[in-house]
Amino acid sequence: MHLVKTMAYVGAQQPWHGLGNQLSPRQPIEVWAREAGMDWTIEAAEVRYIAGASGNLGSIHAFPEQRVLYRSDTKEPLSVVSSRYQVVQPRDILEFYRDLTEVGGFELETAGVLKDGKKLWALARTGQSVALKGKDTVNGYLLLATACDGTLATTAQFTSVRVVCHNTLQIALGDSAGAVKVPHRSQFDAQAVKRQLGIATSSWDGFMARMKVLADRKVGDAAAEAFFRRVLTYQAGGPNTPAPVANDRAIKAVHELYAGRGKGATLASASGTAWGLVNSITEFVDHQRRARSDDHRRDAAWFGAGATLKQRAWDEAMKLIA
């Protein structure tokens, strides 16, 4: 079952296992909206319910504190939200990039709809890039995503993609300047978000410097094992298991990726280095971690438990070079 309803992409490599409409580069926003399946609007209607005994035609009542959100094209329901909920339209997600692509040197690379329209995203290359030793190239991206089912604030975040394996990693600095989240109780102001992100290159420059230090930091076997155990040990919930629990299956899997099975694991930048440690975790999360489907895995890798795991790996790697 694919969560990805529709999407469009630029480039030779089809993302998401063969899904999507391929576009030639530099298409206008209007073409993206059509080909990515984002040329519809989110409409709202008052919630109504029928009161009365079953089998009889009861009376219809309104519930003004809540609204149903639905698609303008198919009339499919998306969610029930409070009357104060601020909607971000599919077109708003693409329009965010208009000035960035027309004058800022950005280029849209993928955009689309998840879960029948409940989640929407677009991803653009920023034009920023770094080549670590051994021709290990990492490109900078800006991801903008929103949801209308309460699962995600409208989130703009800088993301890196390692070319050799398509692993993704949020560009997070100490002050978390790599992401801006706008809750749905607030109006989404695209220009304010861009100002907050500081579309300037400062976050990328800091991230790039850290990547280079990680690629130069050699790591022994014992340190690698300790790193994976720190990242993949979870504080268990229930009263009978108060002690932290290590995910041994995952630790074995990332060890194998790190030891040479991972894409790009044998490059000079990654072999036996802290950068290699981080990438074994990102590859595991993005491509191998158990999930109901590939689409669920990508959703988690960008927005959910997978993103949290990658952040933990990055934080632990930062301790190695502190």
N, C-alpha and C positions, 0 to 999 in steps of 0.2 A: 504494500500500500504506500503510494508516494504522497508525502505531505506537500511537495512542491506542486502547485496547481498549474502555474504557467511561469515561464521565465524567458529572458533574452540574454544573449551574451555576445561578446566580441572576442575574436581570437580563434586559433585553430583547435584548441583543446576544449572539448565539450565538458563543462562542469556537470556535477550531479548525474553521472552515469548515463550520459546520452540524452538527457532531457534538454529542451530549450530550443529557441529560434535563434539561429546565428545571424548576426548583423555585421555589415562592414563598418569599419571604424568611423568615428566622428559623425554619427547620426544625430539629427535633432531630437530634442526631448519628446516631441510629438510622436516620432517613430518609435522611440523607446516605450512610450506609454502603450501604444497599440501592440507591439510585439511581445512586451513583457506581461501582457494581460492586466495592465493597470489603468485602462481607459474607462473606468467606471467610478462612481462616487459612493460614499457611505451615507445612506439616508437614515433618518431617525423617525420613529413613530411611538406614540404613547402606548404604554402597556395596558391591555384590557383583559379582563377575565370574566368567566361566566359563573355566576353564583346561583345555586339552586340544586334540587335533588337530581341525582343521576337519572337519565332517561327522560326527564322533562326539560323543556326549553327554559333555562333559567334566565335571570336578568343579567345584562352586560354592565360591568362597572369599569371605571378607569382607575389606574394607579399612577397618579401624576408624578410621583417622586422617581419613577423609573422609566427608561426608554428602551425600546428594541432598536438595535442597529442592524441594517440589512443592506444588501447590495442593490444598487440601482438597476443593474442589468438582469440579474437572475431572480431578484427578490428573495434570495436565500438569507435566512437570519444569520447574523454574525455573533451577537452577544446581547445581553441585557445589562444596561449600565445605569448609573444614577443620572438624574437630570442635569447635574453639574459637570458631567464628563465632557471634556473637550476633544472633539474628533480631529484626527490628522488624516487628511485624504490621501489616497494613493498618488494623486498628482503632486501633492505637497512634497512627497518623498523625492520625486524626480526633479521638481522645480528647485529644490535645495541646491542641486548641482548646476543649474543653468549658468550662473555667472562664473562658477568655478571651471566649467568646461569651455565656456566661450572666451574668457579672458584670463583664467587662472592656470591654464596648462594641465588641468585634470582631464581624465578620460574615463567615462563610464565603461565598466567592463561586464558587470552582471546586474540584473535587477529582476525582481519577480514577486510572486505571491505564494505564501505558505498557508496550509490549512484552510483552503477555500476562501482566503481573503482575510482571515483573522490576523495574519502577520504579513507585513510588507517590508521589502528591503531593497536597497541599491548599494552597489559597491563601485568605487571609482579609484583608478590609479592616480596617485598624487604627482607622479613624475619623479619622486625621490627614490633613490636606490643606493645600495652599497654592495661592493664585491669584497667578500672576505677572502682570506688566502685559500688557494685551491679552487678558484672560480666559483665560489659559493655566493650566489647573488640573492639578495633579499630586497624586495620592492615594497614601497610604502603605499597604503590604501586608506581611503576614508569610507567607512561603512555607516549608513544611516538606516535605521530600522524602527518600526513601530508595530504595535498590536492593538486590536480593538476588543480583545477579550480579557483585558486585565492582567495579562501575563508579562507585559513588558512596557516600561515607560518608553517614550520616544527617545532613542539613544543614538548619538553620533559619536563614533569612536575611531581613532586611528588604529589601523591593523597592519601587521606586516605579513607578507606571504613569501616563503622561501621557495624559490623557483624550482629547485631540483625535486621537491616532493609535495609542493602545494600545502605545506603546513602553515597554519595561521596562528598569530600571536598578537594579542592586543598590545599596543604600544603604551605601556604604563610607566609613568615616572613616579618618583617618590610622592609627588603631590597629586597623582592621578589626573594630571592635566590631559591625558590622552582620551578622555571620554566626558561627554556632557549628557546628562539624563534630564528629560523634561517630563514630569509626571502629568497624567492626563487631567488633573484638576487645574493645570495651568495652560494658558494659550501657548502654542508652539510658535516661537518667533525665530524664523530661520536665520535672520541676520544677527540676532543676539547670540544664537548658538555658535555661529561662525566666529564672532568676536571672542566668545568665551574659549573656543578651541584654540584661538590664536593660530589661524590657518597658516601663519608664518611657519618657518621650518624648525622652530626651537625644539619641539618635542621630538621630531625625527633626529635632529642632531645629537641630542642627549642619548636617545635609544641606540643610534648608530655607534656612538663611542662605547657604550656598554657592550654591544654585540662584539666589537673588536677585542675588548678586554676578555670577554668570555672565551673567544676563539683562541686567545693566547694563553689561557689558564689551563695548564695540564692537570689532570686528575688521576690519582691512582685507583686501583681496583677497590680498596677498602672505602675510600671516600665516595666512589661512585655508588657502591652498595648502600652506604649510609644515606646518601642523597635520595636514592629511590625509596628507601624505607621512610624517610621523613615526609616525602611528598605523598606517598601512597599508603600511609597509615591514618586511619580515620578514628575519630572519637565515637565509639559506639553509643547508641542511645539508651536502651532499656536498663532497668535497675540491676538485672542479673549480669550485665556485661559492662561494668564501669571502665574497664581497662581499654586503652586504644587497641584497635584491631588492624593488623597489616593485611593488605590485599595481595597475598602471595602470588596469585595467578597473574595479576597486573605487573607486579615487580619482575617476575620471570619474563614476561612479554617485553617490557621496556628494556630489560637487560640485553635481550637478544637483538633488539633494534639498535641499541647503543654499541653492541659488540660487532656490528657489521651488517646486520640484516636490514637496517633502516635505509631508506633512500638518502644518499648523501652522507651516510655514516662514515664512509672511508675517506671523505675529503679531508684535507689537511686542517681545515677549520674545525672539524667536528670529531675527528678520531682522537680519543683519549682526552677530550677537553670538556670544559664546563658548557660550552655552546652545544656540544654533542649531547650532553645530559639533557639540556632543555629540549632539544629537538627530538630526542627519543620519547619524551613525554608528549610533545605536541603531535608527533606522528601517531602515537597510540590513541590520543583523544580524537584526532581528526579522522583517522582512517580505520582503526582497529577495535576501539572500545566497544563492548557489547551494547547493542541498541536494537530497538524494535525494527528499525529500518535505517538505511543510509541517511534519509532525510531527518529522522529523529536525532541521529548522531550529529549532523551538521547544525541542527537547531541548538543542541546542547553545547556544541563546541564554540558557537558564537555567543550564546545568550545564557546558558544554563550551567549545569554541574561541570561540564567539560571546560568551560571558560574559567570556572573557579579553580579547577585542577591545574590548568596551564598557568594561571596567575600564581598559584602556590609554588610551582616549579621555578618560575621566574624569580620570585621572592627568595627562595632557597639559594638559587644561583647567585643572586646579588650578595648573599652572605659569604659566598666563596671568594668573592673578589673585593670584599669590603676592606 
